[in-house]
Amino acid sequence: MNEKPAKSPDEMNVILATDCGSTTTKAILIEKIDGTYRQTFRGEAPTTVEEPVADVTAGVVNAATEVGELAGRRLVDDEGHIIRPANGKVGCDIYISTSSAGGGLQVLVTGVVREMSAASAQRAALGAGAIVLDLIASNDKRRPHEQIQRIRDLRPDMVVMAGGTDGGTEKHVVQMAELIAPAKPKPRFGNNYQMPVIFAGNNQAAALVAKTFDDSIALSVVDNVRPILERENLAPARDMIHDLFLEHVMAHAPGYDKLMSWTDAPIMPTPGAVGDILQAIAKARGINCVGVDIGGATTDVFSVFDGPDGTPVFNRTVSANLGMSYSISNVCAEAGMERVLRWVGQSMDERELRNRVKNKMIRPTTIPQTAEALEFEQAVAREALRLAYKQHKEFATTLKGVQQQRTVGDTFSQEMSGQTIVNNMKLNLLVASGGVLSHAPEMKQTAMMLLDAFEPEGVTELAKDSIFMMPHLGVLASVHPEAALQVFERDCLIYLGTAVAPRGVKRADKPCLRYSFSGALSEKGTLHCGELKVLPLAPGAQVEAVLEPESGFDVGAGPGQRLTTTLRGGTVGLILDGRGRPLWPGDAE
């Protein structure tokens, strides 16, 4: 076995990164070329965590071998090990990996109050890249025996417990432990190790909680996720989730002990790595951003927005029943076929479409073969994304349970706390990934799906992940942030262009925006309500723009206020969207 190199960032010239997905292991090669890091080659192979192979490293070796053949570089030795360090056209300087194989990291969350401590623990778990199987709280309206049975039925990788502010309730916190102890939850992988439980609640209740558990539980105590009502402290719980993911979960999954001995940085859950690179780019550019990954069964939404105190806040949600194959019927049922069909330009037989949905469920790997089938699939995607983003906004809120000073404007407000921090007018960058978005035949189709589903307001850059390399770059950011950001900007993102969308209720045939562009594009004009214009502006090209919305419309400076800004081009160009917000009055929140 090769020794792990103690490399400084300056010595990392050849980087191999893999993402072990549930079906496919994807490998990319990143090389330093003329002083700049670039993604040069990629390869993939089936993931081999299941029988008959039951060794994840076999898929890693196959994917790395393909990359090596394409690059003319020998990356795997005769014993099937990654070669390090790099020497000429042999080996790499560092090898890193992420993983969602075997269903990813699955966590059960418990708390005292569902909307407060339990919600904070859920945010910590989701931010670490976990799938939250259930959230059990004292006030979730289930009886104790029903909660115990639910815990028993689930097979989580670990349990995250929260509850009580520091110095607050101990009784209810211990009661939650008394539900877990008799349930004795069984892990998915292996029956011979202790169930990891992270306690991130009232620090004065930790000793009482420890007494409740027997030796079938491996208890880890970290700082409270909600030490006081007005503050969340998610990092300690999130870090412990990562540590236990490696120590307990990965160590018992087929072949992961070997993979962990190969990597030069801790393996990260794939969604956690995506969140990390999104946070890194938001911090580096000082922007608010949203990323989405739409799959066959689930849709992940990530966001970084300034919180009430100006500090960037990261949130991630997993919409477990909104996807494009296994969950496509759930999308149609939740949205309603009428809402799906509003995105379709031609007349379609609803009965035939329902059969199409059922076929997609039982043959999830099929792709559209006709223009009509593609149009319908992209219509479903719009609704899946819209619903997932709506769920995300409901989750990404200011802290609930916090008393706020009332103003005259709040007199009729029902919700005095827990307001969403996701603000489409302040959204600077929207990044798309997932098959239906990344593999759309035309770039403008991806752009339109983003515009229709997310309804960005003001000025927003649209981009897509070229080959879903955000997970690789997320784990790379933990060891070499500069390289990760360089590859993210130059090779990961394909900029579709910039959307300018005045917020306001459209008035038939009335103007909503007057614009003047200078620089790479020189043009003046008027955008009318209901109009959608696409102006050519190449990737990398910029224009200085003066945007003057009509009274009642806002592009970011306030209703009717002029905005002067720089707009960046892309493969689609500049998109001027005068269709108003919301696009459909029935979607208003």
C-alpha positions in Angstrom: 0.0 0.0 0.0 1.3 3.5 -0.9 2.0 5.8 1.9 -0.2 8.9 2.1 1.8 11.9 1.0 2.0 14.9 3.3 1.5 17.4 0.5 1.2 21.2 0.8 -1.3 22.8 -1.7 1.7 24.1 -3.8 2.8 20.5 -4.3 -0.6 19.3 -5.6 -0.1 19.4 -9.4 -2.1 16.2 -10.3 -5.3 15.5 -8.4 -7.6 12.5 -8.7 -11.1 12.8 -7.3 -14.0 10.3 -7.3 -17.6 10.4 -6.4 -19.0 7.0 -5.5 -22.7 7.4 -6.4 -25.5 4.9 -5.8 -25.2 3.6 -9.4 -22.1 5.2 -11.0 -18.6 6.0 -9.7 -17.4 9.2 -11.4 -13.7 10.1 -11.5 -12.1 13.3 -12.7 -8.5 14.4 -13.1 -7.4 17.9 -12.2 -4.0 19.2 -13.3 -2.0 22.4 -12.8 -1.5 23.9 -16.3 0.5 27.1 -16.7 -0.1 27.9 -13.0 -3.8 27.3 -13.2 -5.8 24.3 -12.1 -8.0 22.7 -14.8 -10.2 19.7 -15.0 -8.7 17.7 -17.8 -10.2 14.2 -18.1 -13.1 12.2 -16.6 -14.2 8.6 -16.5 -16.9 6.5 -14.9 -17.8 3.0 -14.0 -20.6 1.1 -12.3 -20.5 1.4 -8.5 -19.6 -2.0 -6.9 -21.0 -1.7 -3.4 -23.6 -4.3 -4.0 -23.3 -8.1 -4.5 -21.7 -9.9 -6.3 -18.6 -7.6 -6.0 -19.5 -5.9 -2.7 -16.3 -3.9 -2.7 -16.6 -0.2 -3.6 -12.9 0.1 -4.5 -13.5 -2.1 -7.6 -15.6 0.6 -9.2 -13.1 3.3 -8.1 -10.3 1.4 -9.8 -12.3 0.9 -13.0 -13.2 4.6 -13.1 -9.6 5.7 -12.3 -8.2 3.3 -14.9 -10.5 4.9 -17.6 -9.3 8.4 -16.7 -5.7 7.2 -16.8 -6.2 5.7 -20.2 -7.7 8.9 -21.6 -5.0 11.0 -20.0 -2.1 8.8 -21.0 -1.2 8.5 -17.3 -0.9 5.3 -15.2 -3.0 5.9 -12.1 -3.5 2.3 -10.9 -0.7 -0.2 -10.1 -0.7 -4.0 -10.8 -2.1 -4.6 -7.3 -5.1 -2.3 -7.9 -4.0 0.6 -5.8 -3.9 4.3 -6.6 -0.3 5.3 -7.4 1.0 8.3 -5.4 2.9 10.6 -5.6 3.0 11.7 -9.3 6.2 11.1 -11.2 6.2 12.1 -14.8 3.2 10.4 -16.5 2.6 8.0 -13.6 0.4 8.5 -10.5 -1.2 11.5 -8.8 -0.2 13.8 -6.0 -3.4 13.4 -4.0 -6.5 11.2 -4.2 -9.9 12.3 -2.6 -13.4 11.0 -2.7 -17.0 11.6 -1.8 -19.8 9.0 -1.6 -23.5 8.5 -1.6 -23.3 4.7 -2.4 -25.5 2.4 -0.4 -28.2 5.1 -0.1 -26.0 7.8 1.4 -25.9 8.9 5.0 -29.3 8.2 6.7 -30.1 9.9 10.0 -32.9 9.9 12.6 -33.4 13.2 14.3 -35.1 13.8 17.7 -35.9 16.9 19.7 -38.2 18.4 22.3 -40.0 21.0 20.2 -40.4 20.1 16.5 -40.3 23.7 15.3 -37.3 24.7 17.5 -34.6 22.3 18.8 -35.6 19.5 16.5 -35.6 21.8 13.4 -32.1 23.0 14.4 -30.8 19.4 14.6 -32.4 18.6 11.3 -30.6 21.6 9.7 -27.3 20.3 11.1 -27.9 16.8 9.7 -29.0 18.1 6.3 -26.0 20.4 6.2 -23.7 17.5 6.8 -25.2 15.7 3.7 -27.6 13.4 5.4 -31.0 12.1 4.5 -33.3 12.7 7.5 -35.5 9.6 7.8 -37.8 11.1 10.3 -38.0 13.8 12.9 -39.4 12.7 16.3 -40.4 15.3 18.9 -42.4 15.6 22.1 -45.0 17.6 20.3 -45.3 15.7 17.0 -48.7 14.2 18.0 -47.6 10.6 18.0 -48.0 8.5 21.2 -44.9 7.2 22.9 -45.5 3.6 21.7 -46.0 4.8 18.1 -42.7 6.8 18.3 -40.9 3.7 19.8 -42.2 1.5 17.0 -41.2 4.1 14.4 -37.6 4.2 15.7 -37.6 0.4 15.7 -38.8 0.2 12.1 -36.2 2.6 10.8 -32.6 1.5 10.2 -30.6 4.7 10.5 -26.9 5.1 10.3 -27.0 7.3 13.4 -29.3 9.3 15.6 -29.0 13.0 16.3 -30.6 14.1 19.5 -31.4 17.8 20.5 -33.6 19.4 23.0 -33.7 22.2 25.5 -31.6 25.4 25.7 -28.5 25.2 27.9 -29.9 25.3 31.5 -33.4 24.7 30.3 -35.6 21.6 30.4 -34.0 18.3 31.3 -37.2 16.2 31.9 -38.3 16.3 28.3 -34.9 15.7 26.9 -34.5 12.6 29.0 -38.0 11.5 27.9 -36.7 11.5 24.3 -33.7 9.3 25.3 -36.2 7.0 27.0 -37.9 6.4 23.6 -34.6 5.5 21.9 -33.3 3.2 24.6 -36.1 0.6 24.5 -36.5 0.8 20.7 -32.8 -0.3 20.2 -32.6 0.9 16.6 -30.7 -1.4 14.3 -28.1 0.0 11.8 -28.2 -0.8 8.1 -24.7 -2.1 7.9 -23.5 -4.8 10.2 -25.1 -5.9 13.5 -22.0 -6.0 15.6 -21.3 -2.4 16.3 -22.9 0.2 18.6 -25.5 2.6 17.2 -23.9 6.1 17.1 -26.0 8.7 18.9 -25.0 12.3 18.9 -26.4 14.4 21.8 -26.5 18.1 20.9 -29.0 19.4 23.4 -29.1 21.0 26.9 -25.6 20.5 28.3 -26.9 20.0 31.8 -29.0 17.0 30.6 -26.1 15.1 29.0 -25.2 13.1 32.1 -28.8 12.0 32.5 -29.1 11.0 28.9 -25.9 8.9 29.1 -27.4 7.0 32.1 -30.5 6.1 30.0 -28.5 4.2 27.4 -26.8 0.8 27.7 -23.7 -0.4 25.9 -25.6 -0.9 22.6 -25.4 2.8 22.1 -22.2 4.8 21.3 -23.0 8.2 22.7 -21.1 11.3 21.6 -21.9 14.7 23.3 -21.3 17.9 21.5 -22.3 21.6 22.0 -26.0 22.4 21.9 -27.4 23.1 18.5 -29.7 25.7 20.1 -27.8 27.0 23.2 -30.2 29.9 23.5 -33.5 30.6 21.6 -31.9 33.4 19.6 -28.9 31.4 18.3 -28.1 28.2 16.4 -24.7 26.5 16.7 -24.7 23.8 14.1 -21.0 23.3 13.3 -20.1 21.0 16.3 -23.0 18.6 15.5 -22.3 18.7 11.8 -18.6 17.9 12.3 -19.4 15.0 14.6 -21.8 13.6 12.0 -19.0 13.6 9.5 -16.6 11.9 11.9 -19.1 9.2 12.8 -20.0 8.8 9.2 -16.4 7.7 8.6 -15.8 5.9 11.9 -19.0 3.8 12.0 -21.0 3.9 8.8 -18.3 3.8 6.2 -16.1 1.4 8.1 -18.9 -1.2 7.9 -20.0 -0.6 4.3 -18.5 -3.1 1.7 -15.0 -2.1 0.8 -15.1 1.4 2.5 -12.4 0.5 5.0 -10.0 0.0 2.1 -11.2 3.1 0.3 -10.6 5.2 3.5 -7.1 4.0 3.7 -6.5 5.2 0.1 -7.8 8.7 0.4 -5.7 11.7 1.4 -8.6 13.5 3.0 -11.7 12.3 4.8 -14.5 10.9 2.6 -17.5 13.2 2.5 -21.1 12.5 1.8 -21.8 13.7 -1.7 -24.5 16.3 -0.8 -22.3 17.7 2.0 -19.5 18.2 -0.5 -21.8 20.0 -2.9 -22.9 22.3 0.0 -19.3 23.0 0.8 -18.3 24.2 -2.7 -21.4 26.3 -2.9 -20.5 28.0 0.4 -17.0 28.5 -0.8 -18.0 30.2 -4.0 -20.6 32.4 -2.1 -17.9 33.5 0.4 -15.2 34.1 -2.3 -17.5 36.2 -4.4 -19.6 37.7 -1.6 -22.9 36.6 -3.2 -26.1 34.8 -2.4 -26.6 31.6 -4.4 -28.9 28.6 -4.9 -28.0 25.2 -6.2 -30.3 22.4 -7.2 -29.6 18.7 -8.0 -32.7 16.9 -9.4 -32.5 13.2 -9.6 -34.7 10.2 -10.3 -36.0 9.9 -6.7 -35.1 13.1 -4.9 -34.4 16.8 -5.4 -31.8 18.5 -3.3 -31.8 22.3 -3.0 -28.9 24.2 -1.5 -28.8 27.9 -0.6 -26.5 30.5 0.9 -28.2 33.8 1.8 -27.4 36.6 4.2 -29.2 36.0 7.5 -30.9 38.7 9.6 -27.5 39.8 11.1 -25.7 39.8 7.7 -23.9 36.5 8.3 -24.2 34.0 5.4 -26.5 31.1 6.3 -26.3 27.8 4.5 -29.4 25.6 4.2 -30.0 22.3 2.4 -33.3 20.4 1.9 -34.0 17.0 0.4 -37.4 16.6 -1.3 -37.6 12.9 -1.0 -40.7 12.4 -3.2 -39.9 14.8 -6.0 -37.8 13.2 -8.8 -37.9 12.5 -12.5 -38.3 8.7 -12.6 -39.0 6.8 -9.4 -40.9 9.7 -7.9 -42.4 11.2 -11.1 -45.9 10.1 -10.2 -45.6 11.9 -6.8 -44.7 15.1 -8.7 -47.8 14.8 -10.9 -50.0 14.0 -8.0 -48.7 16.8 -5.8 -48.7 19.5 -8.5 -51.8 18.2 -10.4 -51.7 17.4 -14.1 -53.3 20.8 -14.8 -50.2 22.6 -13.4 -47.9 20.3 -15.3 -49.7 20.9 -18.6 -49.5 24.7 -18.3 -45.8 24.4 -19.4 -46.7 22.4 -22.5 -47.3 24.4 -25.7 -49.2 21.7 -27.6 -52.3 19.8 -26.9 -51.6 16.4 -25.2 -54.0 13.6 -24.2 -54.0 13.4 -20.4 -54.7 9.7 -20.3 -51.7 9.0 -22.6 -49.6 11.2 -20.4 -50.6 9.3 -17.3 -49.5 6.1 -19.0 -46.2 7.8 -19.9 -45.7 8.6 -16.2 -46.3 5.0 -15.2 -43.8 3.8 -17.8 -41.2 6.2 -16.5 -41.6 4.7 -13.0 -41.2 1.1 -14.0 -38.4 1.9 -16.6 -36.6 4.7 -14.8 -33.5 4.8 -17.0 -35.4 5.6 -20.3 -34.9 9.0 -21.9 -37.4 10.8 -24.1 -37.4 9.7 -27.8 -39.7 12.4 -29.3 -40.0 16.1 -29.0 -43.4 15.7 -27.4 -42.0 13.3 -24.7 -39.1 15.7 -24.0 -41.5 18.7 -23.7 -43.6 16.7 -21.2 -40.6 15.6 -19.1 -39.3 19.2 -18.9 -42.8 20.3 -17.8 -42.7 17.8 -15.0 -39.2 18.9 -14.1 -40.5 22.5 -13.7 -43.1 21.4 -11.2 -40.7 19.2 -9.3 -38.2 22.1 -9.0 -41.0 24.6 -8.1 -42.3 22.3 -5.3 -38.8 21.5 -4.0 -37.9 25.2 -3.9 -41.1 26.0 -2.1 -40.3 23.4 0.5 -36.8 24.8 0.8 -38.0 28.3 1.4 -40.3 27.0 4.1 -37.4 25.3 5.8 -34.7 28.0 5.4 -36.1 30.4 7.9 -35.1 32.7 10.7 -35.3 30.9 14.1 -38.7 30.1 15.4 -39.7 30.7 19.0 -37.7 33.9 19.1 -39.6 37.0 20.3 -39.3 39.9 17.9 -40.1 43.6 18.4 -43.4 44.3 16.6 -43.8 47.3 14.3 -46.9 48.9 12.9 -46.3 47.0 9.7 -46.4 43.7 11.6 -49.7 44.3 13.2 -51.6 41.9 10.9 -48.7 39.4 10.5 -49.5 35.9 11.7 -45.9 34.7 11.8 -43.6 36.8 13.9 -40.6 34.5 13.5 -39.5 31.7 11.3 -39.7 33.9 8.2 -37.8 32.6 5.1 -34.3 34.1 4.4 -34.5 33.0 0.8 -35.1 36.2 -1.2 -35.3 35.9 -4.9 -34.5 39.6 -5.4 -31.2 39.1 -3.6 -30.3 35.9 -5.4 -27.1 36.4 -7.5 -26.3 33.0 -8.8 -28.6 30.0 -9.6 -26.8 26.7 -10.4 -28.5 23.7 -12.0 -27.4 20.0 -12.0 -29.1 16.7 -12.5 -29.9 14.8 -15.7 -33.0 16.7 -16.9 -31.2 20.0 -16.4 -27.7 19.2 -17.4 -28.5 17.0 -20.4 -31.2 19.1 -22.0 -30.6 19.1 -25.8 -30.5 22.9 -25.9 -29.0 25.3 -23.3 -32.0 27.6 -23.6 -34.2 24.8 -22.4 -32.2 24.5 -19.1 -32.4 28.3 -18.7 -36.2 28.3 -19.2 -36.7 25.5 -16.7 -34.8 27.5 -14.1 -36.7 30.7 -14.9 -40.1 29.0 -14.8 -39.5 27.0 -11.7 -37.5 29.3 -9.5 -38.8 32.7 -10.8 -35.7 34.7 -10.0 -36.2 38.4 -9.6 -34.1 41.4 -10.4 -30.7 40.4 -11.8 -29.6 36.7 -11.6 -26.8 34.7 -13.2 -27.9 31.3 -14.5 -25.4 28.4 -14.7 -25.3 24.6 -14.9 -22.8 22.1 -13.6 -21.1 20.8 -16.7 -20.5 17.1 -15.6 -21.7 17.1 -12.0 -18.2 17.8 -10.6 -19.4 19.9 -7.6 -19.0 17.0 -5.2 -15.4 16.4 -6.2 -14.7 20.1 -5.8 -16.4 20.3 -2.4 -14.0 17.7 -1.0 -11.1 19.3 -2.8 -12.0 22.6 -1.1 -11.1 21.0 2.2 -7.5 20.5 1.2 -6.9 23.1 -1.5 -9.6 25.8 -1.7 -7.9 27.9 -4.4 -7.7 24.9 -6.8 -11.4 24.1 -6.1 -12.5 27.6 -6.9 -10.4 27.9 -10.0 -11.8 24.7 -11.5 -15.4 25.6 -10.3 -15.2 28.9 -12.3 -13.4 27.7 -15.4 -14.5 24.1 -15.9 -17.4 23.2 -13.6 -19.9 25.9 -14.4 -21.3 26.6 -17.8 -22.7 30.1 -17.6 -26.1 30.2 -19.4 -26.3 34.0 -19.1 -27.9 36.6 -16.9 -31.7 37.0 -16.4 -33.3 40.4 -15.8 -36.8 39.9 -14.4 -38.7 42.9 -13.0 -40.8 42.0 -10.0 -44.4 43.2 -10.3 -47.9 42.2 -11.5 -48.0 42.3 -15.3 -50.4 44.7 -17.0 -51.4 43.7 -20.5 -49.2 45.3 -23.2 -47.8 48.0 -20.8 -44.1 48.6 -20.6 -42.4 47.3 -17.4 -38.7 48.1 -18.1 -36.6 50.4 -20.2 -33.0 49.4 -20.7 -29.7 50.7 -22.1 -26.7 48.5 -22.7 -23.1 49.6 -23.6 -19.9 47.6 -24.0 -20.0 44.2 -25.7 -23.6 44.9 -26.7 -24.9 48.3 -27.5 -28.7 48.5 -27.4 -31.6 50.5 -26.0 -35.1 49.3 -25.8 -38.3 48.7 -23.8 -39.5 45.4 -22.3 -43.3 45.0 -22.2 -45.3 43.0 -19.8 -45.6 39.4 -20.8 -42.6 39.7 -23.2 -39.6 37.5 -23.1 -36.5 38.7 -24.9 -33.1 36.9 -25.5 -30.2 39.0 -26.6 -27.0 37.4 -27.7 -24.1 38.0 -25.4 -21.2 35.5 -25.5 -19.7 33.8 -22.4 -17.2 36.1 -20.7 -18.6 39.2 -22.5 -20.0 42.0 -20.3 -22.2 45.0 -20.7 -22.8 48.0 -18.6 -26.6 48.2 -18.1 -28.9 51.0 -17.0 -32.2 49.4 -16.0 -35.2 51.7 -15.4 -38.3 49.8 -14.2 -41.8 51.4 -14.6 -43.7 52.4 -11.5 -44.8 49.3 -9.6 -41.9 47.2 -10.9 -38.6 46.5 -9.2 -35.2 45.2 -10.5 -33.3 45.4 -7.2 -33.1 49.1 -6.3 -36.7 49.5 -5.2 -40.0 50.0 -7.0 -39.6 52.3 -10.0 -35.9 52.9 -9.1 -33.1 52.9 -11.6 -30.4 50.2 -11.3 -26.9 50.5 -12.9 -25.0 47.3 -13.0 -22.8 45.0 -15.0 -24.3 42.0 -16.8 -22.4 38.9 -17.9 -23.1 36.8 -21.0 -23.4 33.1 -21.5 -24.2 30.4 -23.9 -27.8 31.6 -24.0 -27.1 35.3 -23.6 -29.1 38.0 -21.8 -32.6 37.0 -20.9 -35.1 39.9 -20.3 -38.2 38.4 -18.6 -41.2 40.7 -18.5 -43.8 38.0 -17.5 -44.2 39.4 -14.0 -43.9 37.7 -10.6 -45.4 35.4 -9.7 -45.8 33.9 -13.1 -49.1 32.3 -12.1 -51.3 34.2 -9.6 -52.3 30.8 -8.1 -48.6 30.3 -7.1 -48.4 33.4 -4.9 -47.3 32.5 -1.4 
